C-alpha cells in the first residue's frame, strides 16, 4: 500500500495516515516496510532499522 508525498504533506495528515496503516497491518498480521525521515513516526513502529551513509547504524 504505497503512499505519496501528498498523503503525508502535513504532520496531522501524516499522523492520521500512519495510524490507519498501523491498524490495518496489525489487524491483518502482516508486516509493513516503512521508509521515513520522520523519527516521531518511526518511533511508533514495533521494530526499526536506522541507516546512515548506506550502512546499518542501529537495530531496535
Rosetta silent file (secondary structure, phi, psi, omega in degrees, C-alpha in Angstrom):
SEQUENCE: XXXXXXXXXXXXXXXXXXXXXXXXXXXXXXXXXXXXXXXXXXXXXXXXXXXXXXXXXXXX
SCORE:     score description
SCORE:     0.000 S_00000001
   1 L     0.000   79.728 -178.059    0.000    0.000    0.000 S_00000001
   2 L   -70.510  146.576  173.627    2.315    2.787   -1.152 S_00000001
   3 L  -118.164  163.079 -178.748    1.679    6.347   -0.108 S_00000001
   4 L  -121.047  171.853  179.449    2.878    9.522   -1.739 S_00000001
   5 H   -54.870  -42.499  179.105    4.009   12.913   -0.509 S_00000001
   6 H   -58.165  -30.124 -179.994    0.514   14.460   -0.863 S_00000001
   7 H   -72.293  -19.656 -177.296   -0.823   11.843    1.574 S_00000001
   8 H  -128.038   34.793 -173.147    1.715   12.924    4.183 S_00000001
   9 L   -73.287  -24.992  177.058    2.118   16.608    3.372 S_00000001
  10 L  -122.574  154.561  178.958    1.289   17.885    6.875 S_00000001
  11 H   -58.114  -37.412  179.867    2.196   16.385   10.257 S_00000001
  12 H   -65.898  -45.743  179.163   -1.502   15.973   11.127 S_00000001
  13 H   -64.609  -43.419  179.538   -2.280   14.169    7.869 S_00000001
  14 H   -59.263  -43.238  179.577    0.833   12.027    8.171 S_00000001
  15 H   -62.655  -41.895  178.984   -0.167   11.002   11.689 S_00000001
  16 H   -66.649  -46.877  179.955   -3.681   10.016   10.607 S_00000001
  17 H   -60.151  -44.676 -178.168   -2.479    8.092    7.547 S_00000001
  18 H   -65.350  -40.868  178.062    0.160    6.323    9.606 S_00000001
  19 H   -60.986  -43.722  178.733   -2.311    5.398   12.373 S_00000001
  20 H   -64.522  -43.785  178.714   -4.686    3.852    9.843 S_00000001
  21 H   -59.935  -45.701  178.847   -1.830    1.991    8.161 S_00000001
  22 H   -61.095  -41.853  178.465   -0.643    0.585   11.502 S_00000001
  23 H   -60.413  -45.961 -179.611   -4.172   -0.553   12.371 S_00000001
  24 H   -63.047  -44.658 -178.520   -4.538   -2.331    9.029 S_00000001
  25 H   -64.477  -47.816 -177.576   -1.144   -4.006    9.256 S_00000001
  26 H   -67.272  -37.072  178.872   -1.603   -5.174   12.838 S_00000001
  27 H   -67.625  -31.788 -177.533   -5.162   -6.409   12.212 S_00000001
  28 H   -85.878  -16.419 -177.557   -4.037   -8.410    9.192 S_00000001
  29 L    77.312   11.424  179.690   -1.000   -9.937   10.887 S_00000001
  30 L   -93.493  173.926  175.943    1.190   -8.829    8.008 S_00000001
  31 L  -106.295  157.585  175.491    4.396   -6.819    8.031 S_00000001
  32 L  -134.480  141.561  174.753    4.982   -3.403    6.508 S_00000001
  33 L  -105.667  117.701 -177.755    8.195   -1.760    5.417 S_00000001
  34 L  -116.161  125.080  174.348    8.093    1.980    6.050 S_00000001
  35 L  -108.752  121.676 -177.232   10.872    4.294    4.870 S_00000001
  36 L  -150.721  155.719  171.179   10.734    7.716    6.513 S_00000001
  37 L   -99.135   -5.315 -177.584   12.854   10.588    7.719 S_00000001
  38 L   -86.271  102.043 -175.579   10.220   11.365   10.378 S_00000001
  39 H   -70.745  -23.890  175.096   11.632    9.883   13.572 S_00000001
  40 H   -65.511  -42.759  176.880    8.407   10.552   15.517 S_00000001
  41 H   -68.748  -41.863 -179.823    6.525    8.262   13.133 S_00000001
  42 H   -60.604  -34.819 -179.184    9.368    5.734   13.107 S_00000001
  43 L   -63.883  -20.182 -179.642    9.260    5.567   16.908 S_00000001
  44 L   -81.985   -8.946 -179.094    5.705    4.176   16.672 S_00000001
  45 L   -78.827  154.376  178.551    6.877    1.076   14.809 S_00000001
  46 L   -69.535  -36.824  179.614    7.444   -2.239   16.586 S_00000001
  47 L  -136.462  146.478 -179.781   10.921   -2.616   15.038 S_00000001
  48 L  -136.745  145.783  170.770   13.263   -0.101   13.423 S_00000001
  49 E  -124.165  122.271  178.933   16.435   -0.205   11.369 S_00000001
  50 E  -100.684  128.231 -179.937   18.361    3.058   11.142 S_00000001
  51 E  -116.711  130.670  177.413   20.583    3.516    8.096 S_00000001
  52 E  -133.607  129.975 -179.961   23.218    6.251    7.869 S_00000001
  53 L    54.040   37.470  176.373   25.571    6.755    4.939 S_00000001
  54 L    77.952    5.763 -178.825   24.381    3.482    3.415 S_00000001
  55 E  -120.518  144.777  175.371   25.269    1.418    6.485 S_00000001
  56 E   -68.378  122.213 -177.401   23.018   -0.102    9.151 S_00000001
  57 E   -99.493  -35.931 -175.046   23.588    2.050   12.206 S_00000001
  58 E  -155.065  140.013  171.010   21.059    0.662   14.671 S_00000001
  59 E  -112.941  130.225  179.490   18.531   -2.149   15.062 S_00000001
  60 L  -137.483    0.000    0.000   15.719   -1.517   17.528 S_00000001
